[in-house]
Amino acid sequence: MAFNAWLQEVGVTSVTGWRWRRNGWLKTVNIAGRQYISHDAIQDFTRRAQSGEFEKEHKVPKREKEAVQ
C-alpha cells in the first residue's frame, strides 16, 4: 500500500508519518522513489501502539501570566 494513502486512511499528516519512520516505529519500502508500507508492518505498528510502547507523558506548556498594569 502507498504510505501516503495509509497515512490519510489513519488520519495523520505526512510529517507525522515521516517522524514515525525516523523514530523507527514504522518500516517502509522505497520502490522507485516512493514509500510503501506492507500489511505486516501495519499490523506490527498497530500491535506496538496498542500495547503502549509509544506512550509518553503529555506536557502542556506553561503560559506566562500577563503583567497587570
CHARMM-style PDB file with segment names, atoms N, HN, CA, C and O in Angstrom:
ATOM      1  N   MET     1       0.854  -1.173   0.000  1.00  0.00      PROA
ATOM      2  CA  MET     1       0.000   0.000   0.000  1.00  0.00      PROA
ATOM      3  C   MET     1       0.897   1.232   0.000  1.00  0.00      PROA
ATOM      4  O   MET     1       1.941   1.245   0.652  1.00  0.00      PROA
ATOM      5  N   ALA     2       0.489   2.265  -0.731  1.00  0.00      PROA
ATOM      6  HN  ALA     2      -0.359   2.254  -1.261  1.00  0.00      PROA
ATOM      7  CA  ALA     2       1.241   3.519  -0.727  1.00  0.00      PROA
ATOM      8  C   ALA     2       1.211   4.114   0.682  1.00  0.00      PROA
ATOM      9  O   ALA     2       0.156   4.190   1.312  1.00  0.00      PROA
ATOM     10  N   PHE     3       2.364   4.527   1.159  1.00  0.00      PROA
ATOM     11  HN  PHE     3       3.221   4.464   0.647  1.00  0.00      PROA
ATOM     12  CA  PHE     3       2.485   5.050   2.516  1.00  0.00      PROA
ATOM     13  C   PHE     3       1.600   6.267   2.726  1.00  0.00      PROA
ATOM     14  O   PHE     3       0.915   6.358   3.744  1.00  0.00      PROA
ATOM     15  N   ASN     4       1.598   7.209   1.781  1.00  0.00      PROA
ATOM     16  HN  ASN     4       2.155   7.135   0.953  1.00  0.00      PROA
ATOM     17  CA  ASN     4       0.764   8.405   1.916  1.00  0.00      PROA
ATOM     18  C   ASN     4      -0.721   8.069   1.957  1.00  0.00      PROA
ATOM     19  O   ASN     4      -1.483   8.723   2.669  1.00  0.00      PROA
ATOM     20  N   ALA     5      -1.140   7.059   1.203  1.00  0.00      PROA
ATOM     21  HN  ALA     5      -0.521   6.527   0.625  1.00  0.00      PROA
ATOM     22  CA  ALA     5      -2.550   6.642   1.229  1.00  0.00      PROA
ATOM     23  C   ALA     5      -2.903   6.076   2.602  1.00  0.00      PROA
ATOM     24  O   ALA     5      -3.985   6.345   3.124  1.00  0.00      PROA
ATOM     25  N   TRP     6      -2.002   5.300   3.182  1.00  0.00      PROA
ATOM     26  HN  TRP     6      -1.123   5.082   2.757  1.00  0.00      PROA
ATOM     27  CA  TRP     6      -2.251   4.731   4.514  1.00  0.00      PROA
ATOM     28  C   TRP     6      -2.318   5.850   5.562  1.00  0.00      PROA
ATOM     29  O   TRP     6      -3.163   5.816   6.456  1.00  0.00      PROA
ATOM     30  N   LEU     7      -1.426   6.837   5.448  1.00  0.00      PROA
ATOM     31  HN  LEU     7      -0.739   6.864   4.722  1.00  0.00      PROA
ATOM     32  CA  LEU     7      -1.445   7.956   6.399  1.00  0.00      PROA
ATOM     33  C   LEU     7      -2.776   8.695   6.340  1.00  0.00      PROA
ATOM     34  O   LEU     7      -3.330   9.059   7.378  1.00  0.00      PROA
ATOM     35  N   GLN     8      -3.290   8.917   5.136  1.00  0.00      PROA
ATOM     36  HN  GLN     8      -2.840   8.621   4.293  1.00  0.00      PROA
ATOM     37  CA  GLN     8      -4.601   9.567   5.001  1.00  0.00      PROA
ATOM     38  C   GLN     8      -5.693   8.706   5.612  1.00  0.00      PROA
ATOM     39  O   GLN     8      -6.618   9.218   6.242  1.00  0.00      PROA
ATOM     40  N   GLU     9      -5.583   7.406   5.425  1.00  0.00      PROA
ATOM     41  HN  GLU     9      -4.831   6.990   4.913  1.00  0.00      PROA
ATOM     42  CA  GLU     9      -6.586   6.479   5.963  1.00  0.00      PROA
ATOM     43  C   GLU     9      -6.639   6.539   7.485  1.00  0.00      PROA
ATOM     44  O   GLU     9      -7.721   6.492   8.070  1.00  0.00      PROA
ATOM     45  N   VAL    10      -5.474   6.642   8.132  1.00  0.00      PROA
ATOM     46  HN  VAL    10      -4.595   6.680   7.657  1.00  0.00      PROA
ATOM     47  CA  VAL    10      -5.453   6.684   9.591  1.00  0.00      PROA
ATOM     48  C   VAL    10      -5.595   8.101  10.139  1.00  0.00      PROA
ATOM     49  O   VAL    10      -5.725   8.291  11.348  1.00  0.00      PROA
ATOM     50  N   GLY    11      -5.568   9.107   9.241  1.00  0.00      PROA
ATOM     51  HN  GLY    11      -5.462   8.953   8.259  1.00  0.00      PROA
ATOM     52  CA  GLY    11      -5.857  10.474   9.651  1.00  0.00      PROA
ATOM     53  C   GLY    11      -4.693  11.245  10.233  1.00  0.00      PROA
ATOM     54  O   GLY    11      -4.887  12.087  11.111  1.00  0.00      PROA
ATOM     55  N   VAL    12      -3.481  10.974   9.759  1.00  0.00      PROA
ATOM     56  HN  VAL    12      -3.323  10.291   9.046  1.00  0.00      PROA
ATOM     57  CA  VAL    12      -2.323  11.752  10.211  1.00  0.00      PROA
ATOM     58  C   VAL    12      -1.634  12.389   9.010  1.00  0.00      PROA
ATOM     59  O   VAL    12      -1.817  11.950   7.874  1.00  0.00      PROA
ATOM     60  N   THR    13      -0.845  13.418   9.267  1.00  0.00      PROA
ATOM     61  HN  THR    13      -0.696  13.774  10.189  1.00  0.00      PROA
ATOM     62  CA  THR    13      -0.168  14.124   8.187  1.00  0.00      PROA
ATOM     63  C   THR    13       1.084  13.379   7.745  1.00  0.00      PROA
ATOM     64  O   THR    13       1.555  12.469   8.428  1.00  0.00      PROA
ATOM     65  N   SER    14       1.608  13.775   6.605  1.00  0.00      PROA
ATOM     66  HN  SER    14       1.225  14.514   6.051  1.00  0.00      PROA
ATOM     67  CA  SER    14       2.837  13.155   6.102  1.00  0.00      PROA
ATOM     68  C   SER    14       4.020  13.477   7.008  1.00  0.00      PROA
ATOM     69  O   SER    14       4.966  12.692   7.084  1.00  0.00      PROA
ATOM     70  N   VAL    15       3.985  14.615   7.696  1.00  0.00      PROA
ATOM     71  HN  VAL    15       3.217  15.253   7.635  1.00  0.00      PROA
ATOM     72  CA  VAL    15       5.054  14.969   8.636  1.00  0.00      PROA
ATOM     73  C   VAL    15       5.062  13.992   9.813  1.00  0.00      PROA
ATOM     74  O   VAL    15       6.125  13.547  10.246  1.00  0.00      PROA
ATOM     75  N   THR    16       3.888  13.663  10.323  1.00  0.00      PROA
ATOM     76  HN  THR    16       3.025  14.025   9.971  1.00  0.00      PROA
ATOM     77  CA  THR    16       3.791  12.689  11.405  1.00  0.00      PROA
ATOM     78  C   THR    16       4.311  11.332  10.932  1.00  0.00      PROA
ATOM     79  O   THR    16       5.043  10.659  11.660  1.00  0.00      PROA
ATOM     80  N   GLY    17       3.939  10.931   9.726  1.00  0.00      PROA
ATOM     81  HN  GLY    17       3.345  11.477   9.135  1.00  0.00      PROA
ATOM     82  CA  GLY    17       4.441   9.678   9.164  1.00  0.00      PROA
ATOM     83  C   GLY    17       5.943   9.678   9.022  1.00  0.00      PROA
ATOM     84  O   GLY    17       6.594   8.666   9.282  1.00  0.00      PROA
ATOM     85  N   TRP    18       6.504  10.807   8.611  1.00  0.00      PROA
ATOM     86  HN  TRP    18       5.975  11.629   8.400  1.00  0.00      PROA
ATOM     87  CA  TRP    18       7.953  10.928   8.490  1.00  0.00      PROA
ATOM     88  C   TRP    18       8.615  10.760   9.864  1.00  0.00      PROA
ATOM     89  O   TRP    18       9.643  10.093   9.981  1.00  0.00      PROA
ATOM     90  N   ARG    19       8.024  11.367  10.904  1.00  0.00      PROA
ATOM     91  HN  ARG    19       7.189  11.908  10.809  1.00  0.00      PROA
ATOM     92  CA  ARG    19       8.568  11.236  12.264  1.00  0.00      PROA
ATOM     93  C   ARG    19       8.505   9.788  12.743  1.00  0.00      PROA
ATOM     94  O   ARG    19       9.453   9.288  13.349  1.00  0.00      PROA
ATOM     95  N   TRP    20       7.389   9.119  12.470  1.00  0.00      PROA
ATOM     96  HN  TRP    20       6.619   9.525  11.978  1.00  0.00      PROA
ATOM     97  CA  TRP    20       7.262   7.721  12.868  1.00  0.00      PROA
ATOM     98  C   TRP    20       8.337   6.870  12.201  1.00  0.00      PROA
ATOM     99  O   TRP    20       8.917   5.987  12.834  1.00  0.00      PROA
ATOM    100  N   ARG    21       8.602   7.135  10.925  1.00  0.00      PROA
ATOM    101  HN  ARG    21       8.131   7.852  10.411  1.00  0.00      PROA
ATOM    102  CA  ARG    21       9.655   6.398  10.209  1.00  0.00      PROA
ATOM    103  C   ARG    21      11.025   6.731  10.788  1.00  0.00      PROA
ATOM    104  O   ARG    21      11.841   5.836  11.007  1.00  0.00      PROA
ATOM    105  N   ARG    22      11.284   8.018  11.039  1.00  0.00      PROA
ATOM    106  HN  ARG    22      10.621   8.745  10.861  1.00  0.00      PROA
ATOM    107  CA  ARG    22      12.571   8.455  11.586  1.00  0.00      PROA
ATOM    108  C   ARG    22      12.835   7.811  12.947  1.00  0.00      PROA
ATOM    109  O   ARG    22      13.966   7.430  13.248  1.00  0.00      PROA
ATOM    110  N   ASN    23      11.789   7.689  13.766  1.00  0.00      PROA
ATOM    111  HN  ASN    23      10.870   7.998  13.521  1.00  0.00      PROA
ATOM    112  CA  ASN    23      11.929   7.081  15.093  1.00  0.00      PROA
ATOM    113  C   ASN    23      12.036   5.559  15.042  1.00  0.00      PROA
ATOM    114  O   ASN    23      12.282   4.920  16.065  1.00  0.00      PROA
ATOM    115  N   GLY    24      11.854   4.980  13.866  1.00  0.00      PROA
ATOM    116  HN  GLY    24      11.654   5.498  13.035  1.00  0.00      PROA
ATOM    117  CA  GLY    24      11.943   3.530  13.734  1.00  0.00      PROA
ATOM    118  C   GLY    24      10.661   2.812  14.110  1.00  0.00      PROA
ATOM    119  O   GLY    24      10.669   1.593  14.282  1.00  0.00      PROA
ATOM    120  N   TRP    25       9.567   3.533  14.241  1.00  0.00      PROA
ATOM    121  HN  TRP    25       9.561   4.524  14.101  1.00  0.00      PROA
ATOM    122  CA  TRP    25       8.300   2.928  14.633  1.00  0.00      PROA
ATOM    123  C   TRP    25       7.623   2.242  13.468  1.00  0.00      PROA
ATOM    124  O   TRP    25       6.850   1.303  13.658  1.00  0.00      PROA
ATOM    125  N   LEU    26       7.911   2.708  12.251  1.00  0.00      PROA
ATOM    126  HN  LEU    26       8.539   3.471  12.097  1.00  0.00      PROA
ATOM    127  CA  LEU    26       7.323   2.144  11.037  1.00  0.00      PROA
ATOM    128  C   LEU    26       8.423   1.779  10.068  1.00  0.00      PROA
ATOM    129  O   LEU    26       9.420   2.490   9.942  1.00  0.00      PROA
ATOM    130  N   LYS    27       8.234   0.663   9.384  1.00  0.00      PROA
ATOM    131  HN  LYS    27       7.424   0.086   9.487  1.00  0.00      PROA
ATOM    132  CA  LYS    27       9.183   0.259   8.352  1.00  0.00      PROA
ATOM    133  C   LYS    27       8.486   0.351   7.004  1.00  0.00      PROA
ATOM    134  O   LYS    27       7.447  -0.270   6.778  1.00  0.00      PROA
ATOM    135  N   THR    28       9.077   1.137   6.117  1.00  0.00      PROA
ATOM    136  HN  THR    28       9.921   1.642   6.300  1.00  0.00      PROA
ATOM    137  CA  THR    28       8.529   1.286   4.776  1.00  0.00      PROA
ATOM    138  C   THR    28       9.545   0.773   3.769  1.00  0.00      PROA
ATOM    139  O   THR    28      10.709   0.543   4.095  1.00  0.00      PROA
ATOM    140  N   VAL    29       9.078   0.600   2.542  1.00  0.00      PROA
ATOM    141  HN  VAL    29       8.132   0.787   2.277  1.00  0.00      PROA
ATOM    142  CA  VAL    29       9.917   0.128   1.456  1.00  0.00      PROA
ATOM    143  C   VAL    29       9.923   1.190   0.365  1.00  0.00      PROA
ATOM    144  O   VAL    29       8.871   1.698  -0.023  1.00  0.00      PROA
ATOM    145  N   ASN    30      11.112   1.521  -0.126  1.00  0.00      PROA
ATOM    146  HN  ASN    30      11.966   1.108   0.189  1.00  0.00      PROA
ATOM    147  CA  ASN    30      11.245   2.500  -1.199  1.00  0.00      PROA
ATOM    148  C   ASN    30      11.209   1.758  -2.529  1.00  0.00      PROA
ATOM    149  O   ASN    30      12.089   0.945  -2.813  1.00  0.00      PROA
ATOM    150  N   ILE    31      10.203   2.032  -3.336  1.00  0.00      PROA
ATOM    151  HN  ILE    31       9.488   2.693  -3.105  1.00  0.00      PROA
ATOM    152  CA  ILE    31      10.081   1.449  -4.667  1.00  0.00      PROA
ATOM    153  C   ILE    31      10.006   2.603  -5.657  1.00  0.00      PROA
ATOM    154  O   ILE    31       9.035   3.358  -5.676  1.00  0.00      PROA
ATOM    155  N   ALA    32      11.036   2.727  -6.471  1.00  0.00      PROA
ATOM    156  HN  ALA    32      11.825   2.113  -6.455  1.00  0.00      PROA
ATOM    157  CA  ALA    32      11.105   3.773  -7.490  1.00  0.00      PROA
ATOM    158  C   ALA    32      10.899   5.167  -6.899  1.00  0.00      PROA
ATOM    159  O   ALA    32      10.220   6.007  -7.490  1.00  0.00      PROA
ATOM    160  N   GLY    33      11.487   5.402  -5.736  1.00  0.00      PROA
ATOM    161  HN  GLY    33      12.038   4.720  -5.256  1.00  0.00      PROA
ATOM    162  CA  GLY    33      11.422   6.721  -5.126  1.00  0.00      PROA
ATOM    163  C   GLY    33      10.170   7.011  -4.329  1.00  0.00      PROA
ATOM    164  O   GLY    33      10.028   8.112  -3.798  1.00  0.00      PROA
ATOM    165  N   ARG    34       9.250   6.054  -4.225  1.00  0.00      PROA
ATOM    166  HN  ARG    34       9.365   5.159  -4.656  1.00  0.00      PROA
ATOM    167  CA  ARG    34       8.022   6.239  -3.432  1.00  0.00      PROA
ATOM    168  C   ARG    34       8.032   5.272  -2.262  1.00  0.00      PROA
ATOM    169  O   ARG    34       8.568   4.167  -2.355  1.00  0.00      PROA
ATOM    170  N   GLN    35       7.433   5.702  -1.158  1.00  0.00      PROA
ATOM    171  HN  GLN    35       6.998   6.599  -1.082  1.00  0.00      PROA
ATOM    172  CA  GLN    35       7.386   4.873   0.045  1.00  0.00      PROA
ATOM    173  C   GLN    35       6.109   4.035   0.064  1.00  0.00      PROA
ATOM    174  O   GLN    35       5.017   4.523  -0.226  1.00  0.00      PROA
ATOM    175  N   TYR    36       6.279   2.767   0.410  1.00  0.00      PROA
ATOM    176  HN  TYR    36       7.166   2.370   0.645  1.00  0.00      PROA
ATOM    177  CA  TYR    36       5.160   1.839   0.550  1.00  0.00      PROA
ATOM    178  C   TYR    36       5.277   1.154   1.902  1.00  0.00      PROA
ATOM    179  O   TYR    36       6.365   1.026   2.463  1.00  0.00      PROA
ATOM    180  N   ILE    37       4.127   0.714   2.414  1.00  0.00      PROA
ATOM    181  HN  ILE    37       3.243   0.818   1.958  1.00  0.00      PROA
ATOM    182  CA  ILE    37       4.101   0.020   3.706  1.00  0.00      PROA
ATOM    183  C   ILE    37       3.380  -1.306   3.516  1.00  0.00      PROA
ATOM    184  O   ILE    37       2.346  -1.377   2.852  1.00  0.00      PROA
ATOM    185  N   SER    38       3.937  -2.348   4.107  1.00  0.00      PROA
ATOM    186  HN  SER    38       4.777  -2.290   4.646  1.00  0.00      PROA
ATOM    187  CA  SER    38       3.338  -3.681   3.963  1.00  0.00      PROA
ATOM    188  C   SER    38       2.251  -3.899   5.011  1.00  0.00      PROA
ATOM    189  O   SER    38       2.189  -3.203   6.025  1.00  0.00      PROA
ATOM    190  N   HSD    39       1.411  -4.870   4.742  1.00  0.00      PROA
ATOM    191  HN  HSD    39       1.461  -5.435   3.918  1.00  0.00      PROA
ATOM    192  CA  HSD    39       0.352  -5.238   5.685  1.00  0.00      PROA
ATOM    193  C   HSD    39       0.968  -5.690   7.011  1.00  0.00      PROA
ATOM    194  O   HSD    39       0.443  -5.378   8.080  1.00  0.00      PROA
ATOM    195  N   ASP    40       2.070  -6.417   6.941  1.00  0.00      PROA
ATOM    196  HN  ASP    40       2.496  -6.671   6.073  1.00  0.00      PROA
ATOM    197  CA  ASP    40       2.749  -6.885   8.157  1.00  0.00      PROA
ATOM    198  C   ASP    40       3.285  -5.711   8.980  1.00  0.00      PROA
ATOM    199  O   ASP    40       3.203  -5.724  10.209  1.00  0.00      PROA
ATOM    200  N   ALA    41       3.835  -4.690   8.300  1.00  0.00      PROA
ATOM    201  HN  ALA    41       3.901  -4.679   7.303  1.00  0.00      PROA
ATOM    202  CA  ALA    41       4.355  -3.517   9.013  1.00  0.00      PROA
ATOM    203  C   ALA    41       3.225  -2.753   9.697  1.00  0.00      PROA
ATOM    204  O   ALA    41       3.396  -2.239  10.802  1.00  0.00      PROA
ATOM    205  N   ILE    42       2.073  -2.682   9.038  1.00  0.00      PROA
ATOM    206  HN  ILE    42       1.934  -3.100   8.141  1.00  0.00      PROA
ATOM    207  CA  ILE    42       0.913  -2.013   9.633  1.00  0.00      PROA
ATOM    208  C   ILE    42       0.448  -2.774  10.874  1.00  0.00      PROA
ATOM    209  O   ILE    42       0.168  -2.167  11.908  1.00  0.00      PROA
ATOM    210  N   GLN    43       0.365  -4.083  10.773  1.00  0.00      PROA
ATOM    211  HN  GLN    43       0.592  -4.576   9.933  1.00  0.00      PROA
ATOM    212  CA  GLN    43      -0.058  -4.902  11.913  1.00  0.00      PROA
ATOM    213  C   GLN    43       0.924  -4.779  13.074  1.00  0.00      PROA
ATOM    214  O   GLN    43       0.509  -4.688  14.230  1.00  0.00      PROA
ATOM    215  N   ASP    44       2.225  -4.776  12.776  1.00  0.00      PROA
ATOM    216  HN  ASP    44       2.562  -4.849  11.838  1.00  0.00      PROA
ATOM    217  CA  ASP    44       3.244  -4.648  13.812  1.00  0.00      PROA
ATOM    218  C   ASP    44       3.133  -3.298  14.512  1.00  0.00      PROA
ATOM    219  O   ASP    44       3.187  -3.229  15.739  1.00  0.00      PROA
ATOM    220  N   PHE    45       2.978  -2.226  13.738  1.00  0.00      PROA
ATOM    221  HN  PHE    45       2.935  -2.282  12.741  1.00  0.00      PROA
ATOM    222  CA  PHE    45       2.829  -0.886  14.303  1.00  0.00      PROA
ATOM    223  C   PHE    45       1.586  -0.812  15.184  1.00  0.00      PROA
ATOM    224  O   PHE    45       1.642  -0.277  16.291  1.00  0.00      PROA
ATOM    225  N   THR    46       0.471  -1.342  14.704  1.00  0.00      PROA
ATOM    226  HN  THR    46       0.425  -1.777  13.804  1.00  0.00      PROA
ATOM    227  CA  THR    46      -0.778  -1.315  15.460  1.00  0.00      PROA
ATOM    228  C   THR    46      -0.644  -2.083  16.769  1.00  0.00      PROA
ATOM    229  O   THR    46      -1.092  -1.612  17.814  1.00  0.00      PROA
ATOM    230  N   ARG    47      -0.035  -3.254  16.718  1.00  0.00      PROA
ATOM    231  HN  ARG    47       0.329  -3.636  15.868  1.00  0.00      PROA
ATOM    232  CA  ARG    47       0.169  -4.065  17.930  1.00  0.00      PROA
ATOM    233  C   ARG    47       1.024  -3.318  18.946  1.00  0.00      PROA
ATOM    234  O   ARG    47       0.699  -3.283  20.132  1.00  0.00      PROA
ATOM    235  N   ARG    48       2.122  -2.720  18.474  1.00  0.00      PROA
ATOM    236  HN  ARG    48       2.385  -2.749  17.510  1.00  0.00      PROA
ATOM    237  CA  ARG    48       3.016  -1.988  19.365  1.00  0.00      PROA
ATOM    238  C   ARG    48       2.329  -0.758  19.951  1.00  0.00      PROA
ATOM    239  O   ARG    48       2.511  -0.457  21.131  1.00  0.00      PROA
ATOM    240  N   ALA    49       1.542  -0.046  19.148  1.00  0.00      PROA
ATOM    241  HN  ALA    49       1.394  -0.291  18.190  1.00  0.00      PROA
ATOM    242  CA  ALA    49       0.832   1.141  19.638  1.00  0.00      PROA
ATOM    243  C   ALA    49      -0.208   0.754  20.684  1.00  0.00      PROA
ATOM    244  O   ALA    49      -0.343   1.427  21.706  1.00  0.00      PROA
ATOM    245  N   GLN    50      -0.936  -0.320  20.432  1.00  0.00      PROA
ATOM    246  HN  GLN    50      -0.826  -0.866  19.601  1.00  0.00      PROA
ATOM    247  CA  GLN    50      -1.968  -0.753  21.382  1.00  0.00      PROA
ATOM    248  C   GLN    50      -1.366  -1.246  22.687  1.00  0.00      PROA
ATOM    249  O   GLN    50      -2.009  -1.160  23.733  1.00  0.00      PROA
ATOM    250  N   SER    51      -0.150  -1.759  22.646  1.00  0.00      PROA
ATOM    251  HN  SER    51       0.373  -1.830  21.796  1.00  0.00      PROA
ATOM    252  CA  SER    51       0.493  -2.239  23.871  1.00  0.00      PROA
ATOM    253  C   SER    51       1.061  -1.084  24.700  1.00  0.00      PROA
ATOM    254  O   SER    51       1.498  -1.287  25.833  1.00  0.00      PROA
ATOM    255  N   GLY    52       1.053   0.141  24.129  1.00  0.00      PROA
ATOM    256  HN  GLY    52       0.698   0.306  23.209  1.00  0.00      PROA
ATOM    257  CA  GLY    52       1.529   1.309  24.860  1.00  0.00      PROA
ATOM    258  C   GLY    52       3.006   1.594  24.680  1.00  0.00      PROA
ATOM    259  O   GLY    52       3.573   2.400  25.419  1.00  0.00      PROA
ATOM    260  N   GLU    53       3.637   0.951  23.716  1.00  0.00      PROA
ATOM    261  HN  GLU    53       3.177   0.297  23.116  1.00  0.00      PROA
ATOM    262  CA  GLU    53       5.081   1.113  23.521  1.00  0.00      PROA
ATOM    263  C   GLU    53       5.485   2.547  23.192  1.00  0.00      PROA
ATOM    264  O   GLU    53       6.599   2.956  23.518  1.00  0.00      PROA
ATOM    265  N   PHE    54       4.622   3.303  22.565  1.00  0.00      PROA
ATOM    266  HN  PHE    54       3.717   2.970  22.300  1.00  0.00      PROA
ATOM    267  CA  PHE    54       4.969   4.649  22.119  1.00  0.00      PROA
ATOM    268  C   PHE    54       4.458   5.740  23.050  1.00  0.00      PROA
ATOM    269  O   PHE    54       4.581   6.923  22.733  1.00  0.00      PROA
ATOM    270  N   GLU    55       3.890   5.370  24.184  1.00  0.00      PROA
ATOM    271  HN  GLU    55       3.789   4.409  24.442  1.00  0.00      PROA
ATOM    272  CA  GLU    55       3.304   6.351  25.087  1.00  0.00      PROA
ATOM    273  C   GLU    55       4.363   7.239  25.728  1.00  0.00      PROA
ATOM    274  O   GLU    55       5.459   6.785  26.058  1.00  0.00      PROA
ATOM    275  N   LYS    56       4.018   8.509  25.898  1.00  0.00      PROA
ATOM    276  HN  LYS    56       3.128   8.877  25.629  1.00  0.00      PROA
ATOM    277  CA  LYS    56       4.831   9.474  26.621  1.00  0.00      PROA
ATOM    278  C   LYS    56       3.888  10.339  27.435  1.00  0.00      PROA
ATOM    279  O   LYS    56       2.697  10.437  27.142  1.00  0.00      PROA
ATOM    280  N   GLU    57       4.435  10.956  28.449  1.00  0.00      PROA
ATOM    281  HN  GLU    57       5.403  10.876  28.688  1.00  0.00      PROA
ATOM    282  CA  GLU    57       3.635  11.883  29.248  1.00  0.00      PROA
ATOM    283  C   GLU    57       3.361  13.127  28.406  1.00  0.00      PROA
ATOM    284  O   GLU    57       4.267  13.685  27.787  1.00  0.00      PROA
ATOM    285  N   HSD    58       2.112  13.547  28.394  1.00  0.00      PROA
ATOM    286  HN  HSD    58       1.376  13.094  28.897  1.00  0.00      PROA
ATOM    287  CA  HSD    58       1.728  14.756  27.663  1.00  0.00      PROA
ATOM    288  C   HSD    58       2.111  15.965  28.493  1.00  0.00      PROA
ATOM    289  O   HSD    58       1.652  16.126  29.624  1.00  0.00      PROA
ATOM    290  N   LYS    59       2.951  16.810  27.927  1.00  0.00      PROA
ATOM    291  HN  LYS    59       3.324  16.679  27.008  1.00  0.00      PROA
ATOM    292  CA  LYS    59       3.394  18.006  28.640  1.00  0.00      PROA
ATOM    293  C   LYS    59       2.697  19.231  28.051  1.00  0.00      PROA
ATOM    294  O   LYS    59       2.811  19.521  26.860  1.00  0.00      PROA
ATOM    295  N   VAL    60       1.986  19.927  28.901  1.00  0.00      PROA
ATOM    296  HN  VAL    60       1.892  19.691  29.868  1.00  0.00      PROA
ATOM    297  CA  VAL    60       1.284  21.141  28.485  1.00  0.00      PROA
ATOM    298  C   VAL    60       2.206  22.318  28.775  1.00  0.00      PROA
ATOM    299  O   VAL    60       2.650  22.492  29.910  1.00  0.00      PROA
ATOM    300  N   PRO    61       2.495  23.124  27.764  1.00  0.00      PROA
ATOM    301  CA  PRO    61       3.390  24.260  28.020  1.00  0.00      PROA
ATOM    302  C   PRO    61       2.756  25.259  28.986  1.00  0.00      PROA
ATOM    303  O   PRO    61       1.552  25.515  28.947  1.00  0.00      PROA
ATOM    304  N   LYS    62       3.590  25.805  29.840  1.00  0.00      PROA
ATOM    305  HN  LYS    62       4.567  25.597  29.873  1.00  0.00      PROA
ATOM    306  CA  LYS    62       3.108  26.804  30.796  1.00  0.00      PROA
ATOM    307  C   LYS    62       3.051  28.145  30.101  1.00  0.00      PROA
ATOM    308  O   LYS    62       3.963  28.526  29.365  1.00  0.00      PROA
ATOM    309  N   ARG    63       1.970  28.850  30.345  1.00  0.00      PROA
ATOM    310  HN  ARG    63       1.230  28.541  30.943  1.00  0.00      PROA
ATOM    311  CA  ARG    63       1.828  30.182  29.758  1.00  0.00      PROA
ATOM    312  C   ARG    63       2.301  31.199  30.788  1.00  0.00      PROA
ATOM    313  O   ARG    63       2.043  31.088  31.986  1.00  0.00      PROA
ATOM    314  N   GLU    64       2.994  32.178  30.270  1.00  0.00      PROA
ATOM    315  HN  GLU    64       3.204  32.268  29.296  1.00  0.00      PROA
ATOM    316  CA  GLU    64       3.427  33.243  31.155  1.00  0.00      PROA
ATOM    317  C   GLU    64       2.222  34.124  31.466  1.00  0.00      PROA
ATOM    318  O   GLU    64       1.427  34.445  30.583  1.00  0.00      PROA
ATOM    319  N   LYS    65       2.102  34.501  32.706  1.00  0.00      PROA
ATOM    320  HN  LYS    65       2.747  34.240  33.423  1.00  0.00      PROA
ATOM    321  CA  LYS    65       0.989  35.359  33.115  1.00  0.00      PROA
ATOM    322  C   LYS    65       1.265  36.766  32.602  1.00  0.00      PROA
ATOM    323  O   LYS    65       2.394  37.255  32.648  1.00  0.00      PROA
ATOM    324  N   GLU    66       0.225  37.392  32.121  1.00  0.00      PROA
ATOM    325  HN  GLU    66      -0.692  36.995  32.084  1.00  0.00      PROA
ATOM    326  CA  GLU    66       0.360  38.757  31.628  1.00  0.00      PROA
ATOM    327  C   GLU    66       0.564  39.702  32.798  1.00  0.00      PROA
ATOM    328  O   GLU    66      -0.051  39.551  33.853  1.00  0.00      PROA
ATOM    329  N   ALA    67       1.427  40.667  32.595  1.00  0.00      PROA
ATOM    330  HN  ALA    67       1.926  40.789  31.737  1.00  0.00      PROA
ATOM    331  CA  ALA    67       1.693  41.653  33.639  1.00  0.00      PROA
ATOM    332  C   ALA    67       0.467  42.530  33.829  1.00  0.00      PROA
ATOM    333  O   ALA    67      -0.109  43.027  32.862  1.00  0.00      PROA
ATOM    334  N   VAL    68       0.083  42.711  35.053  1.00  0.00      PROA
ATOM    335  HN  VAL    68       0.552  42.307  35.838  1.00  0.00      PROA
ATOM    336  CA  VAL    68      -1.077  43.555  35.357  1.00  0.00      PROA
ATOM    337  C   VAL    68      -0.592  44.996  35.430  1.00  0.00      PROA
ATOM    338  O   VAL    68       0.371  45.294  36.138  1.00  0.00      PROA
ATOM    339  N   GLN    69      -1.251  45.888  34.705  1.00  0.00      PROA
ATOM    340  HN  GLN    69      -2.033  45.646  34.130  1.00  0.00      PROA
ATOM    341  CA  GLN    69      -0.831  47.279  34.702  1.00  0.00      PROA
ATOM    342  C   GLN    69      -1.860  48.148  35.322  1.00  0.00      PROA
ATOM    343  OT1 GLN    69      -1.673  49.362  35.405  1.00  0.00      PROA
TER     344      GLN     69
END
